[in-house]
Every structure is written in C-alpha cells, then in structure tokens.
Amino acid sequence: MTKIDELKQELDKHFKTQNFKFSNVNGDDVLEIPKEEVSGVLKHLKASQKFDFLMDVCGVDYPTREKRFDVVYHLFSSKDASRLRIKVQLAEGESVQTATKIWKGADWFEREAYDMFGIHFEGHANLRKILTHHQFQGHPLRKDYEADHQQHCTETLPVHFDNEGDVRGDILNEKLVPINIGPSHPAMHGTLRVMAELDGETVVRANCEIGYLHRCFEKMAETHPYNQVIPYTDRLNYCSAPMNNVGYCKAVERLLGVEIPAKAQAMRVILCELSRVIDHIVAVGTGGVDLGALTAFFHLFTYREKVYTLFEKLCGARLTVSLTRVGGMAQDAPESWFDDVMAFCKEMREGVDEISRLMLDNKIFIKRTQGVSPVSATEAINWGYTGPLLRASGVNLDLRKAKPYYGYDGLNFDVPVGTNGDIYDRYLVRIEEMRQSLRIIEQVCKNVPGGDYTIRDKGIVLPEKKDVYGNIEGLMNHFMLVIKGLRPPVGEVYDATEAANGELGFYLISDGSANPYRLKVRPPCFAIYQSFPHVVKGTMLADAIATVASMNVIAGELDR
C-alpha cells in the first residue's frame, strides 16, 4: 500500500472524502479538498502526528478557471521524511480558514499569499501586506499584473505592532519608548526594520517589517526561460549562492525526469558544502561583531575569500557564480582544482578550531549567549524552523540524512544537535557543521567519479562551443534550444535541499511552455524570522540584536 493510499484510508475514518481527490504527481503525494475541510484536515494531520511541519503556504493564479486560485499547503513529517501537498481551489472573493491556529508558522506565509494574490484567510489576526509597501495597489503575482509595472513608496509607516487580542497594534503605550532599529542600521543584517517598545532596556513588544529588498524573483521566473532563472537564484541567499543554483536545477531536473551524471553530483556536493562553510562564516563572524568581537569577523573572512578564489578558478566569478546548469554543471573542473579544495580543507580545519577558541570558549561570548532567547523543540517545529536553528533546539533533522540526495547516504558525517535552543547552541551547531562539511568535501574529493560533467540531451543542454562552431548539427542543436527553450512536461513538483539556513524548497509548476508557470521559493529564514518578535519579548535590547545575528537572516532570501 502506498503512502497516499494509507492517507486515504486514514481520512476515510474521520471525513466524508467523496469530494477529496488523492493522487501522486511526479513522486509527490497530493490531496485536493474543498475549502470548508481545510481546517479540519490540517488539525487532524497534525494531531495524529502524520505531519508535524507546515513548510509552506502559497497561492497559484489560474485566471481562466472558474475557481481562479489554488491555495497550496506543503506538509512534512520529521518521522519518515514524507511530504504531502494539499490543494484548495478558491474563486475570486472567497476565503479559506487560517492555519495560524494550528501552526504559528502559517502567519507570514498566509500574509504573503494575501499580498501577492489577494487570497483571504478567515480568522488571521494580522492579514496585511508583507512584501509590498502599504501604498502598493494590486497583487503582483496575479497573471494580469504586468511585470514591469513599478509602484514607488513615498512615505513610511510609523512604529506599529501586530494586533494582540483587543489591543490594536497601532496604539502605542505612552509609558514605553518606541524605537526603530533599521532598515539602515549596522545591527540589522541587511535591509530589515525592527520596531520595538522598550521599558528601559527591556523589549516589551517587537515587530518586523520586511520587503525592502523585494526583487520580484518569482515574477521574474515567470517571464524568463528556465536556464535564465539560474542567475536570479544566486541573488537569493547571496552568502551561499551555489546552494540556490543547485536547489533550483534539482527541482527542474526532477520535473524533467532526468538524473545528472555522478561527476556532476560530486561537484554539486563539494560546492554546496563549501557554500555551507562560508555561509556559517558569515553567521558566526557577524554574530561576533554584534557582540563586540570585530577581530573574529575579519579573521574568518580570510577563509571566505579563499573559497571565493576556488569559485573563481572554477567559473570566473566569486560571489554570484551561476555554476550549475539544468542537466549538470556549466563546465568541468580545471586541472588540480580538487587538490586545491583539499588543501583549503586542511587549512580551514585549523581555522575552525581557532575561531572556536576565540568565540565559543570566550567568557564574554558565553555570558552573552548562553540561556538567551531559547526556543524549545516544540516551538521550533510550530514556527517551521529548519536547519541549524531547528537542530540547536534539539531536533535531529537534516535532509542530507532524512532524504539523501547526490550520494549523501554514502558519506560519513554527523549531524550536530543542540539541547537548549539558545543563541550559544545555534553557534555551537554551526561551528560543528563546518567541521562536518569539511569531512564531506574531503571524502568526495578523494573519490571524484569519472565521466561527463553534464548529460548530453539535445533538448536540455547546449552543445559545446567546438561543436557549435565546428559542425552543422551542433549549430542547429544550439539554435533550436535557444529559440525553442527548455520545455519540461506539464506538471508540478516540490523539491527541497538542505541549504545553510535550513530547507530551501522550490515549488515548480510547468504548463509545457519555455518559462515556469509558477516558481515558489520556500526560503529557510522566512519561517524563522517571523518568530523574532515572540523570541525577543522580555529580553534586553542588546540580546535582541544578538538574536537577529544568531538567526542569520539574509534579506535577499527573505524578501526574494
């Protein structure tokens, strides 16, 4: 019996499932239900411990359909790494019950669907814009909204907060001090605005305003051919750009039903683990800066620059690299590149030990981070935490182990797990993850498979330049792929990788054309950052700054 059959059998006991549609699409279990059943089904699936994570909520626009919108819920089980996609159809003007009473993490995802599509979630306490500004008219991800129709913001909103019970968020307490932190402030990691009410140095209330770096990634993906989307993925989490390349290409390849060569898989693993190391370098280094440890940041960036040099030797670029292609890699590694990577690993291992002594063993650092802003395992799951922050809270979940890809199941590495979920444990996990990534890289570099670095499918991969310039067949293949474009079959897929900050998911829908019909990104820090006002409530202002750093919020990934 398949998973979807088991689910049907289970739901038959509790719901009238005549109007439910169960299916498996490209390996994903999909359940389509009427909007009236959403709340009950979600509650049951969580309470029965079938699915403990709500990973994403998003909208899809079908303007020619009677019921114009799909509301799509992506559920995940940490027990067996199974996933379920629940889809609900809504007509213009209809609403669906909010999931915020079931999972706290539904909050920002529902606000995003409201902002981008105009989908209403009944019972959501703070359903308002999140990525576009308050003067913005319309919903940008609807198909009838032109991609080049820009709307400028001429004024900012005053300090405001979420509604709490009968207390309106725009009513400030005269006895408390309102304060803006960011979006132009050295303590904010990117263009983030935090609004707070202080009683002395204690945070009584806090609120986040994002969207200052919203670059319309998902809209741009709808208006560009599949391969031209790859450079846009670099600009998501620009601290670990190759991981975004890999996550996107992996989703497209799964929709195409192709498997990339073993050598391309090995190169992707090396690039991803190098990216994890340098992403953690930024997280740990800037976290130290926010606590006054400037030397550690400069010292760590030396190693990040060494990885940039490895990237540059491989492809010519350093920060935003566009290294992958659908079907494999852009080019083969140059001679001795893997030896250079091995030499770096040896040097980096000493650097990790040194930074551990500089920061984790430092009395000041320990006192500023241990026991500060802890998040329990239950709360972390409720908010949708993934990655180092989830593991710091004591949940042993890593997609490289739970749902291995690219040969991770054949590699020897450990998943570090914390106990307290505080700021100290978050750094402790990241430091140890750097060591484990170096182990992975060395294992792969010692056993790089032979063969090609890309598949040679004429409908997917461009021929090499020597063939384009050297024979008519290569020239025609190049011409046809450029003119016609890469065209995956009609269908949809959700695919996820273990990025540096957690689960990076791509929900891709193809209508058979040369451009994605819909490309929804599930950025790791979007779910994490929405919990910030709750995590820092009652802490000192300086501790709130340290908490932002420990969350490693990347504005490009957050806003897209």
N, C-alpha and C positions, 0 to 999 in steps of 0.2 A: 504493500500500500504506500502510495506517495504521500509526501507532506501535505499537499493540497487536499488529498482525499481524507487524510486524518483530520484536517481542519474542518472540512465539510461535515464529517461525522460528529465532531465535537459541537459545532454550531447548530446542527440539526436538533440537538437536545435542548437548546435554550432559545432559539429564534425560529420564526417562520421564514424559512430560507427559499421559498418559492421564487422570490424576486432577487435572490442572490445569484451571482454568476462567478463560478470558480474556474480558474484557468492557470496554465503555466506558459509564460511568454518568454522565450529566449532564456529559459532556465530560472526565471523569476516567478514565484507564486503570486498570483494576482486575484484579488477579491473585489468585485464590483457590487455595491449595495445601495439601496435608497437612502436619501439624506436623513430620513427620520430614524434610521437604525444606527447611525454613526456613533453616537454617544454610548449606546448600549453595547455595541460590538467592541469598541475600544476599551471600555471598562472591563468587559468580560475577558478580553485577551490579556489585559494587564493583571487582573485579579487572579486569573487561572495560571499566571506565570508562564503563559505561552510566549509572550513577547514583553520584555521589561523595558526596552528602549523605544522611544519615539525619536527617530533620527531626523525626520524632515517632514514638513508640510509645505506643499506648493500648489500653484494653480497652473492650468493649461487652457489656452483660449482656442475654441473652435467656432468662429463667428458664423459659419453657415449652418451649424447644427441647431436644432430646436432648443436643446438644453446646452447653452453656449460653453459653460465652464466645466472642467474637471478639477475637483479638489483631490489631491493625491497625498496619502499618508504612507510614509516608509517606516515600517516597524522592524525591530531587530531583537533576536534572543541571544543573550550572553551565554546561555547554557549550551546551545548546539550551533551557534552562528547562523541560524536560519533567518530568512527575511520574508516579509510579507508586504506587498503593496496593496493598499486599499484605495479604491477609486470611487468617487461620488460625483454624479452629474448635477449641475445646478443651472437653472435658467436665469436670465438677467433679472435682478431684483429679488431672487430667492436667497435664503441664508441657510447655514448649517450650524449645528451646535458647536460651541467652542470645546476644544480638548484641553484647555488650560486647567480645568478642574480635575483632570486625570493625570496629565503630565505638566509640570510647571514649564518645561522646555518648549511647549507649544506656543508660548506667548509671542516671541518675536517672529517666529515662522508664520503665524497667522496674520500678524501685522504686516509682514512683507507681502503676503498674498492679497491682503486688502489694499495695500498701497499700489502694487504692480497691476492688479486685475480688477479691483473693486469688489472682491468677494467678501461678503459679510459673514462674520462668525457670531452667532447669537450668544450672548452671555459673556463675551470678552470684555473685561473691565476697562481696558485702555486701548480700544481699537482705533488707532490713528496712524498717520503716515510715519514711516520709519527711515526709508532711504531717500525719498524725495523731500524737498523742503515744503514748508507749510503754505507757500503761495502757489505751489505747483497745481496745475489743472489737468485732470485726466489721469489715465492709468497706462504707463509707458510700455508694459509688456502685452497689452492687447494688440492684436494683429492690425487693427485700424489706426494705431498710433504710429506716426512716421518717425523713423529712427533719427532723423536729423532735426526734429522739432525741439529745439532747446528752450528752456524757460529759466530765466535768471532770478535769483533771490536778491531782494533789495533791503531786507531788514531781518534781524534775528529775533527769535523769541526770547522773552525774559526767562529767568530761572523758574522752572516748573518741575513737577513730580508726577508720578503715577497716582491715580485715584486709589485711596485705601478706605474701603467701606463707605462711610458717609462723608469722609474728608476729601474734598476736591484737591487735585494736585496743583492747581494754580493759586491756591490760597496759602500764603506763607505765614509762618509763625513769627510774630513781631519780636518775640523774646529770643529768637535764634538768629544767627548770622548766615545769610545766603552767600554762597561763593561759587564762582566759575573756575574750574580747572580745565584749561584747554578751550578751544582746539589748538591754540597756539601757545604751547607751554612745554618746557623741556621735560616735565614729568609725565606727559602724555605720550604714549608710544604710537606716534602717527597723529592723524587729524581726528582726535577723539575729544569730545566735550563731556565733562562730568560736572553736574550741578549738585551741590550739597548744601545742607543746612547744618550749621555747627553750634554745639553748646560748648563754648570754649574750644577745645581741640578735638572734641568727640563728634563723630558723624551721627547725626540723628536721622537724617534722610539723605538718600542719594538717588541720582537719576542719570542715565546715559543718553546722549544724543549723538547719533551716528549719521552717516550719509555724506560726510564732507569729501570723501574720496570715491563716491559712487561714479563708476566709469561705464556703466551700462554694458557690462560684459555679456550678459545673457541676451540682450537685444542685438548686440554686435554679432553674436554667434548665429543668430537667425538670418543675418544679412550677408554672411561670408561663407565661402566654401569650407568644407571640413578641414583641409590642411591649413587654410589661412587663419583658423581659430587658434592654432598652436601658439603663435607668438602672444596672443592675448592671455593665454593661461600663465605665461611667465609672470604677468603682472598681478596675479592673484596673491599668493604668498611669495613675494619677491626675495625673501630671505632664504628660500629653498626652491628656486624656480624649477629645476628639473623634475621635482616630485609632482608638480602640477602638469607638466608635459606628459609624464608617464601616466598619471591618473586619467587624463582626458583620452590619450591614444588607446589606452587599455579598454576604455568603455566603447570607443568606436570599433576597435578590433573585435570585441565580443559581439557587437551588433552585426558585424560583417561575417562572423563565424570563422575567423582565421586565427591561427596560432603563430606567433613570431618565432624565428629561429632561436636555438639555445644560446648562441653567442649574443644576440640582441637582448635576451632576457638577462644574461650575466652583466652586460654593460648597463642595463637599466638598474639592476640591483646595486651595482657599485655607485652609480650616480645618485641614487636615492639615499644610500647610506652616507655618502659624502655630504649630501644636502642636509641630512638629519643632523650630522655633526655640526655643520656651520650654522644651522638654524638654532640649535641648542647653544652654540657660542654666543649668538645674539641675545637669546633669552637670559642666559646666565650672566653675560657681560653687562648688559643694560640693567639687569636686576641689581647688580653690584653698584652701578652708577647711581641708581635711585636711593641707595643706602650709603652713598659717600665713597664707594671704593672705585675710584676712577682708574687707578693703575691696572686693576684686573681687566677692565674693558679693553684698554689699549694692548695689553699683553695678549689677550685672547684673539683680538682682531688680526694679529700677526698670522695666526694659523688659518683664519678665514681667508686671508689674502693668498695663502699658499694653495688653498683649494681653488680659488679663482684662477690661479695660474694653471692648475691642472685642467680646468674647464677651457681656458683659453687655448691651451695646447691641443685640446681635443676638437674644438669647433671654431675658435677665433673670437668668441665672446666670453664675458666674465660674469656679469650679473644676470641678465635676461638672455638665456642661451638658446632656446628653441632646439634642443639637442635631438629630440625624438621625432619620428615620423610615423604616421599610421602604417603599420607593417614592419616596423623595426626602428633602426637608427638612421640619422642623416648621413653618416659616413662611418667608416671603420676607425678604430683607434690607431693613432700613429705608432711607429716602432718605439718600443721602450716605455710606452705610456703606462702600462700596468706595473712596470718596475718602479716608475716614479710614484705611483699611487702607494705601492708597498713601502717605499722609503718615507713617504709622508705619514703613513700609519704608525711607523716606528717612532717618528718624531712626535706625533700627536699624542701617543700614549703617555709619553713623558710630560707633555703639556697638560693633559687632563689630570694627572697626579699632582702636578704643581698647582693648578688652579683649585683643585680640591683642598690642598693645604692652605692656599691663600684665602679662600672664602668659607668653605664648609667647616673648616677647623678653627675659624676665627671667632673669638668670643663675642665680639660686637655683632657679627653677622648672625651668630646663633641666637643671641638675645633678641635681635630684631625680627627673627623669622620663626623660631620655634613657638608653637602654640598660637600663632597669629593667623586669623581668618581661616580656621579649619572648615573643611567641608566633608561631611560623612559620606560613606559609600552610598547610602540610600538617597541622600540629597543629590549627589553627583549623578546618579542614574536618572533621577527625576528631572534634572535640568538638561540632560542629554550630553553630559561630559564624555569625551573620549580622549585617547592619547595619554600623555604624561600626567595630566591633572586627574584623570579618572584612576589611573594606576597609583598615584600618590594617595588617593583616598582608600586604597586597599582593594580595588577591583582588578583582578588579573585578566585583562582583556587586551589583546594585541592581534590585529587582523593577520599579521605575518605568521602567527601561531594558530589562531582560531579558524582562519580561512586562507591557508597558504597559497601564494601565487609566485610565479617566476622561480620556483625551486627553493623557496624559503624553508619548506618542510625537510629538506635535505641538509640544512645548515645547522651548525651547533652554536646556539646563542641562548642567553637567558633573558627573561622579561622582568626587569626590576619593579617591585611593588612596594609602596609605602604603607604606613599604618595610620597616620594622624590626619592626612589630607591638608596639612598646614603649608605655609609658604616654604618652610625648610624642606619638607618632604618633596615638594614639587621640584626644587633644585637638586635634591639628592637623586631623584629618579632621572632627571635629565643628565646629570653627570655620569651616572652609571650607564645610561643608554648610549652615551658617546663611546664608552669602552666597548659595549656590546656591538655597536656599529662597526668599530674598528676590527673586531673579531670576524664579523661577517665579510667585510671587504677583503681581508687577508685570505679567507677561505676561498672566496670567489676568484680573486686574482691569481691564486696558485693553481687553479683548475679552470681557466677560461676555455670554454669549448671551441672547437674549430668550426669551420663553415662560414656561411654568409652572415652579414650583419642586418639583413633585411630579407623579407620574402620577395619573390620576383613575379608577382602577379601584375600583369599589364594594366588591369583595371583599377589597381590600388596604388602602385608605386611607380614613380617616374623612372625611366631608364637612365643609366649613367651617361654622363656628358660625351664620353667617347663613342657611345652608340648613337646618341642624338646627332652628333656631327659626322659620324663615320659610316652610317648606313641608313637607307630609306625606311626600313622597318622601325628602327629606333626613333627616327624623326617623327613618323606617323603616330607611334605609341605616345610619344611626348605630346604631340599636338592634340590627340584625341582626349587624353586625360586632363590637359589644361583647359580645353574648350568645354568638354562634357562635365568634368569634375568627378570626384569620388562620389559614388551613389550607393550607400548602404540600402538594403531592402527595407520595405515598410515594416515598422515595428518599434519597439521601445526596450530600454534596458536601464537598470540602475547598477552601477559598478563602483566599488569603493576600494581605496588603498589606505594603508597606514602611513599617513603623512606625519610630518614632525610634530604637529599640534594635535593630531588625532585623525578621526575618519574624514577623509576627503572623498566625497561622493559626487558622481555625475549621473544625473537622470537625463537620458538622451532619447528623444523621440524623432524618428525618421518618417517622412512622408514619401520617400523614394526620390526626392529631388537632390540637387547638389549642395544644399545648405541644410543644417539641422533645423527641424521644425520647432523644436524646443530643447534647450540645454539648460537644465537647472543645476547649479552648483550647491553642494552641501558643505559649506566651509566650517572647519572644526571650531574656530574661535567664535563663530556667531552664536552657537548654543551656549558656549562657556561664558561669554561676556555679558549675556543678558542676566546672568545671576549676580553680577557685580554689586548692584545696589543692596541686595539681600546679604551678601557675604560680608560687606564692609560696615553694615549697620551696627552701631555701637562700638566701633573701633576708633582709634585715633586717626587723625588726618594723615599723618606720616605713614601709618600702617596701610591706609587705603592706597597710597602711592605705591607702596611695596607690593600690594596685592595685584594692581594692574600689571606691574612688571612680571610677576610670577605667572600670570595668565598668558603672557606672551601674545597679546592681541596685535595682529597685523592688519592695519587698516585696509590695505588693498584686498585682502582676503575677506575681511569683514563686510565691506561695502560692495565689493565687486564693481 
